[in-house]
């Protein structure tokens, strides 16, 4: 049974969890998801739901099917590497989250954000929670959707550029990925703004 809490302690009960996948990658887009879970969370979700990084691939995809079937509303959006290079990865993560929230079929009363920072979404209060994907079910559900959707995308573009092994490293800076960049150069999917200081610049 999952030890995660179903909701953040608030009088606002209609809560959407928000999370992203792909922030620390060298290649590929960033994906963001927003999820509103039902008041009565199905056992098939509550039994194994956790931070997506702590789940097996099999359980992540089982959960994805259940979350998409039972959620009151969910949305997944992406921004590609070209936009990331223009506005930096943090701003791209915020923008992708805003796009996902905007596309929800039901508007939440409170946003639960994984991590310490967020660019406020007009009209909806938010709560930033460090390691929120291992504390609250709506954020964990968003982390599962963001990761599985992004993983599928990276496995798809791996077929175009198999030398980078994106089917296994998903665009992260593995030793073999870095070796492939040194050997073959950058693909059209690589982020050119690798400098960490620039990537994490916060502009509110």
KARA-V604688 format. One record per pair of residues at least 4 apart in sequence whose ideal C-beta (glycine too) atoms are under 7 Angstrom apart, sorted by sequence separation. I is the first residue (numbers start at 1). J is the second residue. D is the distance in Angstrom with one decimal. If there is no record, write none. Layout:
BEGIN
i & j & d
I & J & D
I & J & D
END
This chain:
BEGIN
i & j & d
37 & 41 & 5.5
41 & 45 & 5.4
42 & 46 & 6.9
43 & 47 & 5.5
45 & 49 & 5.2
50 & 54 & 4.8
55 & 59 & 4.5
56 & 60 & 7.0
57 & 61 & 6.6
58 & 62 & 6.4
59 & 63 & 6.0
60 & 64 & 6.4
61 & 65 & 6.8
62 & 66 & 6.6
63 & 67 & 5.8
64 & 68 & 6.2
65 & 69 & 6.2
66 & 70 & 5.9
67 & 71 & 5.4
79 & 83 & 4.6
81 & 85 & 6.3
82 & 86 & 6.7
83 & 87 & 6.2
87 & 91 & 4.3
88 & 92 & 6.8
89 & 93 & 6.2
90 & 94 & 6.7
91 & 95 & 6.2
92 & 96 & 6.2
93 & 97 & 6.5
94 & 98 & 6.4
95 & 99 & 6.4
96 & 100 & 6.5
97 & 101 & 6.3
98 & 102 & 6.1
99 & 103 & 6.4
104 & 108 & 7.0
131 & 135 & 6.3
132 & 136 & 5.5
136 & 140 & 6.7
137 & 141 & 6.1
138 & 142 & 6.6
139 & 143 & 6.4
140 & 144 & 6.6
141 & 145 & 6.7
142 & 146 & 6.1
143 & 147 & 6.1
144 & 148 & 6.1
145 & 149 & 6.0
146 & 150 & 6.2
147 & 151 & 6.0
148 & 152 & 6.5
149 & 153 & 6.6
150 & 154 & 6.3
151 & 155 & 6.3
152 & 156 & 6.5
153 & 157 & 6.7
154 & 158 & 6.3
157 & 161 & 6.5
158 & 162 & 5.9
165 & 169 & 5.5
166 & 170 & 6.1
173 & 177 & 6.1
175 & 179 & 6.3
176 & 180 & 6.3
177 & 181 & 6.7
178 & 182 & 6.6
179 & 183 & 6.3
180 & 184 & 5.6
181 & 185 & 6.9
186 & 190 & 4.0
195 & 199 & 6.6
196 & 200 & 6.2
41 & 46 & 4.7
50 & 55 & 5.7
55 & 60 & 4.8
79 & 84 & 6.4
84 & 89 & 5.3
87 & 92 & 5.6
113 & 118 & 4.4
121 & 126 & 6.6
166 & 171 & 5.7
169 & 174 & 4.0
172 & 177 & 6.9
173 & 178 & 5.8
181 & 186 & 6.4
193 & 198 & 5.7
7 & 13 & 6.5
22 & 28 & 5.9
68 & 74 & 6.2
120 & 126 & 6.4
129 & 135 & 6.2
133 & 139 & 4.8
186 & 192 & 7.0
193 & 199 & 6.2
8 & 15 & 6.0
22 & 29 & 6.3
23 & 30 & 6.0
67 & 74 & 6.6
129 & 136 & 6.6
132 & 139 & 4.2
133 & 140 & 5.0
169 & 176 & 6.9
7 & 15 & 5.5
22 & 30 & 4.4
52 & 60 & 5.7
84 & 92 & 4.6
118 & 126 & 5.5
158 & 166 & 4.0
169 & 177 & 4.8
22 & 31 & 5.8
83 & 92 & 5.8
157 & 166 & 6.3
158 & 167 & 4.2
20 & 30 & 5.7
21 & 31 & 4.9
101 & 111 & 6.7
111 & 121 & 6.2
118 & 128 & 5.4
129 & 139 & 6.8
133 & 143 & 4.1
20 & 31 & 6.5
48 & 59 & 5.4
117 & 128 & 6.5
165 & 176 & 5.4
20 & 32 & 4.4
116 & 128 & 5.6
154 & 166 & 4.6
155 & 167 & 5.1
165 & 177 & 6.2
79 & 92 & 4.7
111 & 124 & 5.5
113 & 126 & 5.4
115 & 128 & 6.3
164 & 177 & 5.7
18 & 32 & 6.8
19 & 33 & 6.1
49 & 63 & 6.2
113 & 127 & 6.8
116 & 130 & 5.5
48 & 63 & 6.6
110 & 125 & 5.8
111 & 126 & 3.9
112 & 127 & 5.6
113 & 128 & 4.8
114 & 129 & 6.5
115 & 130 & 6.5
165 & 180 & 6.9
18 & 34 & 4.9
79 & 95 & 6.1
108 & 124 & 6.3
113 & 129 & 6.7
154 & 170 & 4.6
164 & 180 & 4.8
79 & 96 & 4.9
110 & 127 & 6.6
112 & 129 & 6.2
154 & 171 & 5.6
163 & 180 & 5.1
16 & 34 & 4.9
17 & 35 & 5.1
45 & 63 & 6.5
78 & 96 & 6.3
114 & 132 & 4.2
16 & 35 & 6.4
77 & 96 & 5.0
113 & 132 & 6.9
114 & 133 & 4.9
151 & 170 & 5.8
16 & 36 & 4.8
101 & 121 & 5.6
112 & 132 & 6.1
45 & 66 & 5.0
163 & 184 & 5.5
14 & 36 & 6.7
44 & 66 & 4.9
45 & 67 & 6.4
77 & 99 & 4.0
77 & 100 & 4.6
98 & 121 & 5.8
164 & 187 & 6.6
42 & 66 & 6.4
76 & 100 & 6.3
94 & 118 & 6.5
112 & 136 & 5.7
45 & 70 & 6.6
75 & 100 & 4.3
94 & 119 & 4.1
114 & 139 & 4.9
77 & 103 & 6.7
112 & 138 & 5.5
161 & 187 & 4.9
112 & 139 & 5.2
42 & 70 & 5.2
75 & 103 & 4.0
75 & 104 & 5.2
114 & 143 & 6.6
73 & 104 & 4.4
35 & 67 & 6.4
38 & 70 & 5.9
73 & 105 & 4.6
157 & 189 & 5.8
73 & 106 & 4.1
37 & 71 & 5.9
38 & 72 & 5.5
72 & 106 & 5.4
6 & 41 & 5.9
36 & 71 & 6.1
37 & 72 & 6.9
35 & 71 & 5.4
36 & 72 & 4.3
36 & 73 & 4.7
35 & 74 & 4.6
34 & 74 & 6.8
33 & 74 & 6.8
34 & 75 & 5.2
33 & 75 & 6.9
33 & 76 & 4.6
2 & 46 & 5.4
1 & 46 & 6.9
2 & 47 & 6.6
4 & 49 & 6.1
31 & 76 & 6.3
32 & 77 & 5.6
1 & 47 & 6.0
2 & 48 & 6.5
4 & 50 & 6.7
2 & 49 & 4.7
31 & 78 & 4.7
2 & 50 & 6.1
30 & 78 & 6.7
29 & 78 & 4.4
30 & 79 & 5.6
29 & 79 & 5.8
29 & 80 & 4.6
29 & 81 & 6.3
28 & 81 & 6.4
27 & 81 & 6.7
30 & 84 & 6.3
30 & 89 & 6.5
32 & 93 & 6.4
30 & 92 & 5.3
30 & 93 & 5.5
34 & 97 & 6.8
32 & 96 & 3.6
31 & 96 & 6.8
32 & 97 & 4.3
23 & 89 & 5.6
30 & 96 & 5.6
34 & 100 & 4.1
33 & 100 & 5.7
34 & 101 & 4.9
32 & 100 & 4.9
36 & 104 & 6.8
76 & 145 & 5.3
23 & 93 & 5.7
34 & 104 & 5.7
36 & 106 & 5.9
76 & 146 & 6.6
74 & 145 & 6.3
36 & 108 & 5.6
20 & 93 & 4.6
76 & 149 & 4.9
67 & 141 & 4.9
20 & 96 & 6.3
20 & 97 & 6.5
67 & 144 & 6.2
67 & 145 & 6.3
18 & 97 & 5.0
64 & 144 & 5.7
52 & 133 & 6.9
63 & 144 & 4.9
64 & 145 & 6.1
18 & 100 & 6.9
51 & 133 & 4.1
18 & 101 & 6.7
51 & 134 & 4.2
50 & 134 & 6.6
60 & 144 & 5.6
64 & 148 & 4.6
16 & 101 & 6.6
117 & 202 & 6.3
119 & 204 & 6.4
60 & 147 & 6.5
61 & 148 & 6.0
16 & 104 & 6.6
49 & 137 & 5.6
60 & 148 & 5.4
51 & 140 & 5.8
50 & 140 & 5.8
49 & 140 & 5.1
52 & 143 & 4.2
16 & 108 & 3.7
49 & 141 & 6.5
51 & 143 & 5.9
52 & 144 & 4.7
15 & 108 & 5.8
18 & 111 & 5.7
14 & 108 & 5.1
18 & 112 & 6.6
14 & 109 & 4.4
15 & 110 & 4.6
16 & 111 & 5.5
17 & 112 & 4.9
18 & 113 & 5.2
19 & 114 & 4.3
52 & 147 & 4.2
16 & 112 & 6.9
18 & 114 & 6.8
41 & 137 & 6.4
12 & 109 & 4.1
15 & 112 & 5.6
12 & 110 & 4.1
10 & 110 & 5.7
37 & 137 & 5.9
37 & 138 & 5.4
8 & 110 & 6.8
36 & 138 & 6.9
35 & 138 & 5.6
8 & 112 & 5.4
37 & 141 & 5.9
88 & 193 & 6.7
35 & 141 & 4.2
85 & 191 & 5.9
35 & 142 & 4.6
84 & 191 & 5.4
85 & 192 & 5.2
34 & 142 & 6.1
81 & 189 & 5.7
85 & 193 & 4.7
33 & 142 & 4.2
81 & 190 & 6.5
84 & 193 & 7.0
90 & 199 & 6.9
35 & 145 & 6.4
81 & 191 & 4.7
88 & 198 & 6.2
89 & 199 & 4.5
90 & 200 & 5.8
88 & 199 & 5.5
90 & 201 & 6.9
33 & 145 & 3.9
90 & 202 & 6.1
91 & 203 & 6.4
33 & 146 & 4.1
88 & 201 & 5.5
19 & 133 & 5.7
32 & 146 & 5.9
31 & 146 & 4.7
31 & 149 & 5.3
8 & 127 & 5.7
17 & 136 & 6.4
31 & 150 & 4.1
19 & 139 & 5.6
17 & 138 & 2.8
16 & 138 & 6.2
17 & 139 & 3.8
15 & 138 & 5.6
19 & 142 & 4.0
17 & 141 & 5.7
18 & 142 & 5.5
19 & 143 & 4.2
29 & 153 & 6.8
17 & 142 & 4.3
21 & 146 & 3.9
28 & 153 & 6.9
20 & 146 & 5.6
21 & 147 & 4.4
28 & 154 & 5.4
19 & 146 & 5.4
8 & 136 & 6.0
22 & 150 & 5.2
21 & 150 & 4.4
28 & 157 & 7.0
5 & 135 & 6.5
4 & 135 & 6.2
5 & 136 & 5.4
6 & 137 & 5.1
4 & 136 & 6.0
5 & 137 & 6.8
4 & 137 & 4.8
4 & 140 & 5.7
27 & 164 & 6.7
27 & 166 & 6.8
28 & 171 & 3.9
27 & 171 & 4.0
26 & 171 & 6.0
25 & 171 & 3.8
26 & 172 & 7.0
25 & 172 & 5.3
26 & 173 & 5.2
24 & 172 & 6.6
22 & 171 & 6.6
26 & 177 & 6.6
27 & 187 & 6.7
28 & 189 & 5.6
27 & 189 & 4.9
27 & 190 & 4.6
26 & 190 & 6.2
27 & 191 & 6.5
26 & 191 & 6.1
26 & 194 & 6.6
END
